[in-house]
Amino acid sequence: MKKMHVAMYYNNNDVRIEEMSVPEINDNELLVKVQASGICGSDVMEWYRIKKAPLVLGHEMAGDVVQVGKNVEKYKVGDRVFVSHHVPCNTCRYCLDDQHTLCDTLHSTNFYPGGFAEYLRVPEINVDRGVFLLPKEMSYDEGVFIEPLACVVRGMRIVGMKPGASVLVIGSGIAGLLHIKLARALGAGRVIATDIDDYRLETAKKLGADMVINAKENVTEKVKKYNDGRLADIVVLCTGALPAVKQAIDSVDRGGTLLFFAPTEPGVEIPVPLFDLWNKGVKMVSTYAGGPRDIADAIELIRFKKVTVTDMISHKLPLSEAVKGFKLVAQAQESIKVVLYPQK
């Protein structure tokens, strides 16, 4: 049986290159050769990942179809594809209400073994509704950003982003930077970004933020100063750091919207100034992942360069250097998007 290499995750500092058998597919499945796979911030949320370790992670991928089950008609060998690891049922009450990312099926589906492998098997349900052809104009590197951008597309859709709105992005990692880029593409009037890291602040400024604020400063007062005396219409929380949550709540304007894009660890409780939020008419919403509609929108945004993404790749590494990649992302310092290449 043919063997392949995978990056097996044990913890953020222990990612081992191991051998596995190349997955065998049935008549309704696909085998995809992974060409590029990005390390997501959620991949290094150790409190979440370690309880399932050891496992092969990786869900931001692009690759080539190399084997097709005999019952599969929509795809052929040689197709360049992005594969969504989670797919919805499309028939439950959540899916019918355009809440696909709350679907039980979406939370229980996945491809095998993961994107940090030379090959992956695409199950029948994912073949049916989770495989997307890469446009000819799109590179594998750009394909890596389809999934993270889809998550951001969903977030901005939920907050009802309108042209001219002022947007405050708290946390300038990859999710924050994508929010900055998408807010700019959607016509935001002013985009302000925060972080505690100077490298990320400089990157946020370079990639589209009008102003940046070190999160150790008085963020709320700085927002007022930069935004003509007003707080932000939309505040996007892209970090689970507890001080950032308070900054987000304090920095949203009357009638504004606060998007909880990043989670805290489970069990964390945060006091909420309910009267102030009620008095200001603030809407608080949260979002998880992206649905098929968001993925389709993300592909078009990248395809037509409405949102450029390859300028966010800070490190390109062969699969053999996966542990270095995980450490870079976990340290959250001088890296933005780290991409692994299983075929190198």
C-alpha positions as CSV (number, residue, x, y, z in Angstrom):
1,M,0.0,0.0,0.0
2,K,1.4,3.4,-1.0
3,K,2.6,5.6,1.9
4,M,2.5,9.3,2.4
5,H,3.8,11.8,4.9
6,V,1.6,13.8,7.3
7,A,2.3,16.3,10.0
8,M,0.9,14.7,13.2
9,Y,-0.1,17.2,15.9
10,Y,0.6,16.3,19.5
11,N,0.8,19.9,20.8
12,N,2.0,23.3,19.6
13,N,5.7,22.4,20.2
14,D,5.4,18.7,19.1
15,V,4.4,18.2,15.5
16,R,5.9,15.1,14.0
17,I,6.3,14.0,10.4
18,E,4.9,10.5,10.3
19,E,4.0,8.0,7.6
20,M,0.4,6.9,6.9
21,S,-1.1,4.9,4.1
22,V,-2.5,7.0,1.3
23,P,-6.3,6.8,1.8
24,E,-8.3,4.5,-0.3
25,I,-11.5,5.9,-1.8
26,N,-14.9,4.3,-2.5
27,D,-17.0,4.8,-5.6
28,N,-18.5,8.0,-4.3
29,E,-15.3,9.7,-3.1
30,L,-12.3,11.7,-4.4
31,L,-8.6,11.5,-3.6
32,V,-7.0,14.9,-3.6
33,K,-3.2,15.7,-3.8
34,V,-2.7,18.6,-1.4
35,Q,-0.5,21.3,-3.0
36,A,-0.8,24.0,-0.3
37,S,-2.3,24.2,3.2
38,G,-2.4,27.2,5.6
39,I,-2.0,27.0,9.3
40,C,-5.0,28.6,10.9
41,G,-5.0,30.4,14.3
42,S,-7.5,27.8,15.5
43,D,-5.0,25.0,14.7
44,V,-2.8,26.4,17.6
45,M,-5.6,26.8,20.1
46,E,-4.0,24.2,22.3
47,W,-6.9,24.1,24.8
48,Y,-9.1,23.0,22.0
49,R,-6.8,20.8,19.9
50,I,-4.8,18.9,22.5
51,K,-7.8,16.9,23.8
52,K,-8.1,15.3,20.4
53,A,-4.4,14.7,19.8
54,P,-2.7,13.1,18.1
55,L,-4.3,14.1,14.8
56,V,-3.6,15.6,11.4
57,L,-4.9,19.1,11.2
58,G,-5.2,21.5,8.3
59,H,-8.4,22.8,6.6
60,E,-7.2,25.8,4.5
61,M,-6.1,23.8,1.5
62,A,-5.9,23.7,-2.3
63,G,-4.9,20.8,-4.5
64,D,-5.5,18.5,-7.4
65,V,-8.0,15.7,-7.9
66,V,-5.9,12.6,-8.6
67,Q,-8.5,9.8,-8.3
68,V,-12.2,9.8,-8.9
69,G,-14.8,7.3,-7.7
70,K,-16.7,5.7,-10.5
71,N,-20.0,7.2,-9.4
72,V,-18.6,10.8,-9.2
73,E,-19.6,12.8,-12.3
74,K,-18.9,16.4,-11.3
75,Y,-15.1,16.2,-11.1
76,K,-12.3,14.6,-13.0
77,V,-8.6,13.8,-12.5
78,G,-6.6,17.0,-12.9
79,D,-9.2,19.4,-11.5
80,R,-7.7,22.0,-9.2
81,V,-9.9,22.3,-6.1
82,F,-10.5,23.8,-2.7
83,V,-12.3,21.3,-0.4
84,S,-14.4,22.4,2.5
85,H,-13.7,20.2,5.5
86,H,-17.1,21.0,7.2
87,V,-20.3,20.8,5.1
88,P,-24.0,21.3,6.1
89,C,-27.0,19.1,5.6
90,N,-28.9,21.9,3.8
91,T,-32.2,20.5,5.2
92,C,-32.3,21.2,9.0
93,R,-34.0,24.2,10.5
94,Y,-30.7,26.0,10.8
95,C,-29.7,25.5,7.2
96,L,-33.2,26.6,6.0
97,D,-32.8,29.7,8.1
98,D,-29.4,30.5,6.4
99,Q,-27.6,29.5,9.6
100,H,-25.6,26.7,8.0
101,T,-22.7,27.0,10.4
102,L,-25.0,26.0,13.3
103,C,-25.9,22.7,11.5
104,D,-25.1,19.5,13.4
105,T,-23.9,17.9,10.2
106,L,-21.5,20.7,9.6
107,H,-19.9,20.2,13.0
108,S,-19.5,16.5,12.5
109,T,-18.1,16.3,8.9
110,N,-14.5,16.4,7.8
111,F,-12.1,15.1,5.2
112,Y,-9.4,12.5,6.0
113,P,-6.8,12.7,7.5
114,G,-6.4,16.5,7.2
115,G,-4.8,19.2,5.1
116,F,-1.3,18.7,6.5
117,A,-0.9,15.5,4.5
118,E,0.3,14.7,1.0
119,Y,-3.2,13.3,0.1
120,L,-6.7,13.4,1.5
121,R,-9.8,11.5,1.0
122,V,-13.0,13.5,0.3
123,P,-16.1,11.7,1.7
124,E,-19.3,11.5,-0.4
125,I,-21.1,14.3,1.5
126,N,-18.1,16.6,1.0
127,V,-17.9,15.6,-2.7
128,D,-21.6,16.5,-3.1
129,R,-21.4,20.0,-1.5
130,G,-17.9,20.9,-0.3
131,V,-15.7,20.7,-3.4
132,F,-15.1,24.0,-5.3
133,L,-13.1,24.3,-8.5
134,L,-10.4,26.9,-8.4
135,P,-10.8,29.4,-11.2
136,K,-8.0,29.4,-13.7
137,E,-6.9,32.8,-12.5
138,M,-6.4,31.5,-9.0
139,S,-3.2,30.1,-7.6
140,Y,-2.9,27.4,-5.0
141,D,-1.6,30.0,-2.6
142,E,-4.7,32.1,-3.2
143,G,-6.8,29.0,-2.7
144,V,-5.5,28.6,0.8
145,F,-7.3,31.8,1.8
146,I,-10.8,30.7,0.6
147,E,-11.8,29.2,3.9
148,P,-10.5,32.0,6.2
149,L,-12.0,34.7,4.0
150,A,-15.3,32.8,3.9
151,C,-15.4,33.0,7.7
152,V,-14.8,36.8,7.5
153,V,-17.4,37.2,4.7
154,R,-20.0,35.6,6.9
155,G,-19.1,37.9,9.8
156,M,-19.4,41.0,7.7
157,R,-22.7,39.8,6.3
158,I,-24.1,39.2,9.8
159,V,-23.1,42.7,11.0
160,G,-24.7,44.2,7.9
161,M,-21.6,46.1,6.8
162,K,-22.6,49.3,4.9
163,P,-20.5,51.7,2.8
164,G,-19.3,54.6,4.9
165,A,-19.3,52.7,8.2
166,S,-16.4,53.1,10.6
167,V,-14.9,49.8,11.5
168,L,-12.7,48.9,14.5
169,V,-10.8,45.6,14.3
170,I,-9.4,44.5,17.6
171,G,-6.6,42.0,17.0
172,S,-4.5,42.2,13.8
173,G,-3.7,38.5,13.2
174,I,-4.8,36.9,9.9
175,A,-8.5,37.1,10.8
176,G,-8.2,40.8,11.7
177,L,-6.2,41.6,8.5
178,L,-8.8,39.9,6.4
179,H,-11.5,41.9,8.1
180,I,-9.5,45.1,7.4
181,K,-9.2,44.1,3.7
182,L,-12.9,43.1,3.3
183,A,-14.1,46.2,5.1
184,R,-12.1,48.3,2.8
185,A,-13.4,46.4,-0.2
186,L,-17.0,46.9,1.0
187,G,-16.6,50.6,1.2
188,A,-15.9,51.3,4.9
189,G,-15.5,55.0,5.6
190,R,-12.7,54.5,8.2
191,V,-10.9,51.4,9.3
192,I,-9.0,51.3,12.6
193,A,-7.0,48.4,13.9
194,T,-5.4,47.4,17.2
195,D,-2.9,44.9,18.5
196,I,-0.2,44.7,21.1
197,D,2.5,43.7,18.6
198,D,4.3,46.3,16.6
199,Y,4.9,44.0,13.6
200,R,1.2,43.3,13.3
201,L,0.3,47.0,13.7
202,E,2.7,47.9,10.9
203,T,1.2,45.1,8.8
204,A,-2.3,46.3,9.5
205,K,-1.4,49.8,8.4
206,K,0.3,48.5,5.2
207,L,-2.7,46.3,4.3
208,G,-5.4,48.9,4.6
209,A,-6.0,50.3,8.1
210,D,-6.3,54.0,8.2
211,M,-5.1,54.2,11.7
212,V,-3.6,51.7,14.2
213,I,-3.6,51.7,18.0
214,N,-1.4,49.8,20.4
215,A,-3.9,47.9,22.5
216,K,-2.0,48.8,25.7
217,E,-3.2,52.4,25.1
218,N,-6.7,53.8,25.8
219,V,-8.3,52.3,22.7
220,T,-11.7,53.9,23.3
221,E,-10.3,57.5,23.5
222,K,-8.0,56.9,20.5
223,V,-11.0,55.7,18.4
224,K,-12.9,58.9,19.3
225,K,-9.9,61.0,18.3
226,Y,-9.4,59.2,15.0
227,N,-13.1,59.0,14.2
228,D,-14.3,62.6,14.5
229,G,-15.3,62.3,18.1
230,R,-17.4,59.1,17.6
231,L,-16.9,55.5,18.6
232,A,-17.0,52.8,15.9
233,D,-20.1,51.7,14.0
234,I,-18.8,48.2,13.8
235,V,-16.4,46.6,16.2
236,V,-14.9,43.2,15.3
237,L,-13.3,41.3,18.1
238,C,-10.6,39.0,16.6
239,T,-8.9,37.9,19.8
240,G,-10.0,36.1,22.9
241,A,-7.8,38.2,25.2
242,L,-10.0,39.4,28.1
243,P,-8.8,43.0,28.1
244,A,-9.7,43.1,24.4
245,V,-13.3,42.1,25.1
246,K,-13.8,45.1,27.4
247,Q,-12.2,47.4,24.9
248,A,-14.6,46.1,22.2
249,I,-17.6,46.7,24.4
250,D,-16.4,50.2,25.3
251,S,-15.6,51.2,21.8
252,V,-18.9,50.6,19.9
253,D,-21.0,53.6,19.1
254,R,-24.7,54.2,19.7
255,G,-26.7,52.0,17.3
256,G,-23.5,50.1,16.4
257,T,-22.7,46.4,16.2
258,L,-20.2,44.3,18.1
259,L,-19.1,41.1,16.3
260,F,-17.6,38.4,18.5
261,F,-15.4,36.7,15.8
262,A,-12.9,35.0,18.1
263,P,-13.8,33.0,21.2
264,T,-12.4,33.0,24.8
265,E,-11.6,29.6,26.3
266,P,-14.7,27.7,27.4
267,G,-16.0,28.6,30.9
268,V,-14.8,32.2,30.8
269,E,-17.4,34.6,32.0
270,I,-17.2,38.3,31.4
271,P,-19.3,41.0,33.1
272,V,-21.4,42.9,30.6
273,P,-22.5,46.5,31.3
274,L,-26.0,45.7,30.2
275,F,-27.5,49.1,30.9
276,D,-24.9,50.9,28.8
277,L,-25.4,48.5,25.9
278,W,-29.2,48.7,26.2
279,N,-29.0,52.5,26.5
280,K,-26.8,52.8,23.4
281,G,-28.9,50.3,21.3
282,V,-25.9,48.1,20.6
283,K,-26.3,44.9,18.7
284,M,-24.0,42.0,19.8
285,V,-23.6,39.1,17.4
286,S,-21.2,36.2,17.0
287,T,-20.2,34.0,14.1
288,Y,-18.4,30.7,13.5
289,A,-16.9,29.4,10.2
290,G,-18.4,30.0,6.8
291,G,-21.2,28.3,4.8
292,P,-21.3,27.4,1.1
293,R,-22.6,30.8,0.2
294,D,-19.7,32.5,2.0
295,I,-17.2,30.2,0.3
296,A,-18.6,31.0,-3.1
297,D,-18.4,34.7,-2.3
298,A,-14.8,34.4,-1.0
299,I,-13.8,32.7,-4.2
300,E,-15.2,35.5,-6.3
301,L,-13.6,38.2,-4.1
302,I,-10.2,36.6,-4.5
303,R,-10.7,35.7,-8.2
304,F,-11.4,39.3,-9.2
305,K,-8.8,40.7,-6.8
306,K,-11.4,42.6,-4.7
307,V,-9.5,41.2,-1.8
308,T,-5.8,40.5,-2.4
309,V,-4.4,37.7,-0.2
310,T,-0.9,36.6,-1.1
311,D,0.6,39.7,0.4
312,M,-0.3,38.1,3.8
313,I,1.9,35.0,3.3
314,S,4.9,35.6,5.6
315,H,6.3,32.1,5.5
316,K,6.3,29.3,2.9
317,L,7.6,26.0,4.4
318,P,7.8,22.3,3.2
319,L,5.7,19.9,5.3
320,S,8.9,18.7,6.9
321,E,9.1,22.0,8.7
322,A,5.6,21.9,10.1
323,V,6.7,22.2,13.7
324,K,8.5,25.4,12.8
325,G,5.3,26.7,11.2
326,F,3.1,25.8,14.2
327,K,5.5,27.6,16.6
328,L,5.5,30.7,14.4
329,V,1.7,30.8,14.4
330,A,1.4,30.0,18.2
331,Q,3.9,32.7,19.1
332,A,1.9,35.2,17.1
333,Q,4.8,37.6,16.5
334,E,6.6,38.0,13.3
335,S,4.3,35.9,11.1
336,I,1.0,36.4,9.4
337,K,0.0,33.5,7.3
338,V,2.2,30.4,7.3
339,V,1.7,28.0,4.4
340,L,2.9,24.4,4.3
341,Y,3.6,22.6,1.0
342,P,3.1,18.8,1.4
343,Q,4.6,18.0,-2.0
344,K,8.0,19.7,-1.3
